[in-house]
Amino acid sequence: MGEQFSGSAENLVREEATKGLNPGLVVLLVIGGLVLLFLVGNYALYMYAQKTLPPKKKKPVSKKKMKRERLKQGVSAPGE
């Protein structure tokens, strides 16, 4: 009867070890969830900004650059 008890004690210890969630899996799920939440939040903010913010203003082109572009295209600049 003593042998039977020791055998069941070993099974009990094995069951206790396998009952809980694997700590590595828990950490992986938490970190994965946080990364997913971060990405979804960034996407939501990006979409919100695209709808509400006005479009960016373009920088004014300098007269020198305009003159250079016109010369490249073969159109003479006014006053020359």
Sequence and secondary structure as in RCSB ss.txt:
>XXXX:A:sequence
MGEQFSGSAENLVREEATKGLNPGLVVLLVIGGLVLLFLVGNYALYMYAQKTLPPKKKKPVSKKKMKRERLKQGV
SAPGE
>XXXX:A:secstr
 HHHHHHHHHHHHHHHHHHS  HHHHHHHHHHHHHHHHHHHHHHHHHHHHHHS         HHHHHHHHHHHT 
  TT 
